[in-house]
């Protein structure tokens, strides 16, 4: 994932890359890999809350299992740039779902939003999480109903089959999609799968060719899917933040209208936010 105007780290470089705030003395205490609350987080959180609200689940189920295979931390500091971005959004599903955290100067991760959305439906939730950073993963021990997976990579989490909802948010999905997509295809036979993609296709060349190959292969899968995207930035959109939903038969149709409506609303807000400026005296 990337900030609204900066690309995600290339494959294999995530351990040495981090997002930084302008005040250098504050960075050591933040420990951020990206700007929390960027446009990608907003799109991802919006889709996640729609899915948790509308996914057909019964309160009689003993437990709803969710997997967040690249979980990060449960929440992050609400930075000034993020606060300004959210102020510009006005009322929307993402801000409504974040309300309890925003009031404390925090911003919830998507995994936390998924958990909260299911709890609001009076469902019992087990959230299984993994992150390569032990400090971020360790913070989940304070979140009730959360289980840290004893694995060595996010891809291993995708080999589990007993989950109603799976969130897939690696640093660079398109760098390893050929290995990951077959796992998602298998998961989507029984689980609803949400995938975040930082799509560099607008930059042309190999980025476009790689993305087109991914979409061709996605089209050949046996499961149904829906995809939505918004620009990465309101001034220099050199990439797309993109979500893909893969689901068992019949589930996509229950979700796609609301996902489409919410994605169009975000895209409209982004385009109008940067469409006119005035400067000078």
Helices and strands as residue ranges (DSSP letters): H 24-30, H 39-54, E 64-68, E 75-77, H 80-89, H 93-102, E 106-108, H 110-120, E 125-129, H 134-138, G 139-142, E 146-148, H 154-157, E 165-168, G 173-175, H 177-187, E 192-199, G 201-203, H 206-219, E 224-231, E 240-247, H 251-273
